[in-house]
Amino acid sequence: MGNLSGFRFIIVLIWPVLARDPDQEQWKKDLREEMAAPGFLTDEQREVLKTATQSTEMLSSSPKSPSWLMSEHQIKAPAGERAPNIGIAVRHVRRSHSGKFVKVKKDGGGGKGTWGKLLDTDGDTHIDRNDPNYDSGEEPYQLVGTAVSDPLDEYKRKVASIIDEYFTTDDVDLAASELRELGSFEYHPYFIKRLVSMAMDRHDKEKEMASVLLSSLYSDVISSTQIKQGFFMLLESADDLAVDILDTVETLALFIARAVVDDILPPAFVTRAKKSLSESSKGFQVLQTAEKSYLSAPHHAELVERRWGGSTHITVEEVKKRISDLLREYAENGDTSEACRCIRQLGVAFFHHEVVKRALVLAMENRAAEPIILKLLEEASEEGLISSSQMVKGFARLRESLDDLALDIPSAKSLFESLVQVADSDGWLDSSFVNSNGDGPITEAEDDEKLRRYKEEIVSIIHEYFLSDDIPELIRSLEDLGSPEYNPVFLKKLITLALDRKNREKEMASVLLSALHIEIFSTQDIVDGFTLLLESADDTALDILDASNELALFLARAVIDDVLAPLNLEEIGNRLEPSCNGSETVHVAQSLIGARHAGERLLRCWGGGTGWAVEDAKDKIVKLLEEYETGGVVGEACQCIRDLGMPFFNHEVVKKALVMAMEKKNDRMLDLLQECYSEGLITTNQMTKGFGRVKDGLDDLALDIPDAEDKFKVYYEHAVVRGWLVTA
């Protein structure tokens, strides 16, 4: 009974709770029936239960709750006015399922007389990841938003990093490799824009580096179209750039001029871009500045190239000069360790044979300095500063040039032999060099005394030509030598000497080849000469670091100038070993010729042209001849030809003048040619070449001019009588 009485007491206690839960109706009904059974509850217990039930119904939030219970939660407002929020925060009031307002706690628990929150505790609850019962599923979910990545924005971010690294390392090859690996080639114009705009806001060193990088990437990594697009984007954004960079107009104009000079932008870009820009824009001002201040100035190429301090990469001439300077300084102070430090600081281990060669020449010229010179070479060899192969190359190169050196040092051969003996006995010269005794394949009959004298003569002739630029005098000198069988040797020597000089001499050598081909050299002479030159390309590369590229330009230029035909390049290539440098040079030349705008680029590869395309030059020639034909002012026409600045292209003036004379049936053009010849404006070889071009095209001309052949004969006889032409 005790247990039953205790259970009944519990029922009395929990009944008020059960009474508030609508889901427990069936259970409560069953419980009521059970409690109604006789003897289940005492009369006293029944009274307590009745009182508890009535209290529960009054506190319930059910629809049976009395209306007065809401008086503290709902304050009625006068008609037309909002109820004031007095004594209760609105956000802590919610409406129950019955539509009544109920005050709730901030943290979501129930109000007075409710169960409260699930698992409600006195303190704050949190998830402990170190708890053995920790479940990651209990962690609250958190939505994380990610922005959609724009490929162009990602590209810009990466190229900015590449450019920053390049400005730090000055490593062109690394920058090219990273840009190539980045892909996204369609975005390369943005790379150009970012590179130039970043350089514009830095020092001259970075501006020069940016120009060098663009030239290096041109054609290989970035196409010419992308170069133009990139620069046009810069012009379009010039107004924005000017906000941060005050000298935007001047600096960007210089970048464009430099791109034209470096042959990565066509000169026509300036004219075409002007048509697409507003005259009031900064971009238009940039183009005007580039055209007037830089591209039209005398010697503009040299001016533009040196504006930012010249190339950031040391040239061959600078290396040779530094070597000579450090050797002369060493001969004066005898500080071997300092000299070795300077050699190491040059950072051209592959060019140490030049140090050996120049040191030996200095020892021959200054006999008093011979002991310390030999001491320097010995110590450099022992330290591993100059490798044995570089040492042998230096001695070998000097041995090959002993004949030329003997002109200044008569005892050069005997002095050289004594130096070889000392180096061999002291053990710092490989014995293989001593045992070779200079024996090798004899390709040009070096033992022939006549050939030796011929070489001595042509060196003087070529040097004089580089000083005077007098082609007729050179041709007369060669004719006086009377050795046409050595014409290929002359070609080899001419280009070899030009390779070690400036662009001016390279341009003069190409122009001279055109003249010689017309007057005294056959095509076979040219082919044989280039073959000799390319057979020794490996040796030439020892003296001239970029010899392979320069030789390729000479070959390609010869084709553009009609000195060689494209088939001649295949003939030369077939004569060479497939794996040698010379064979590779031929392939490079063929690629240059096959490139877009090859004629324009190659005609100006050494600054010979004025920056116009060949087609532009031809159009200008036609216009000046038409103007002369109309006005008849010879002096003005001659001045226009002179202003073209393309003396090596004057054969085109002759050709078009003759064709126009045939078409117009007006011999006034012959008067112009006579005046040009008398002034020396058009040389004999250019006259001959021009007449030759017309003769070769007579069959085509006859379709439009039936009597073209007869007219040409008359003009030819006229030219011969007046001495314009070189005749057999």
Secondary structure, 3 states (H helix, E strand, C coil): CHHHHHHHHHHHHHHHHHHHCHHHHHHHHHHHHHHHCCCCCCHHHHHHHHHHHHHHHHHCCCCCCCHHHHCCCCCCCCCCCCCCCCCCCHHHEEECCCCCEEECCCCCCCCCCCCCCCCCCCCCCCCCCCCCCCCHHHCCCCCCCCCCCCHHHHHHHHHHHHHHHHHHHCCHHHHHHHHHHHCCHHHHHHHHHHHHHHHHCCCHHHHHHHHHHHHHHECCCECHHHHHHHHHHHHHCHHHHHHHCCCHHHHHHHHHHHHHHCCCCCCHHHHHHHHCCCCCCHHHHHHHHHHHHHHCCCCHHHHHHHCCCCCCCCCHHHHHHHHHHHHHHHHHHCCHHHHHHHHHHHCCHHHHHHHHHHHHHHHHHCHHHHHHHHHHHHHHHHCCCCCHHHHHHHHHHHHHCHHHHCCCCCCHHHHHHHHHHHHHHHCCCCHHHHHHCCCCCCCCCCCCHHHHHHHHHHHHHHHHHHHHCCHHHHHHHHHHHCCHHHHHHHHHHHHHHHHCCCHHHHHHHHHHHHHHHHHCCCHHHHHHHHHHHHHCHHHHHHHCCCHHHHHHHHHHHHHHCCCCCHHHHHHHHHHCCCCCHHHHHHHHHHHHHHCCCHHHHHHCCCCCCCCCCHHHHHHHHHHHHHHHHHHCCHHHHHHHHHHHCCHHHHHHHHHHHHHHHHHHCCCHHHHHHHHHHHHCCCCHHHHHHHHHHHHHCHHHHHHHCCCHHHHHHHHHHHHHHCCCCCCC
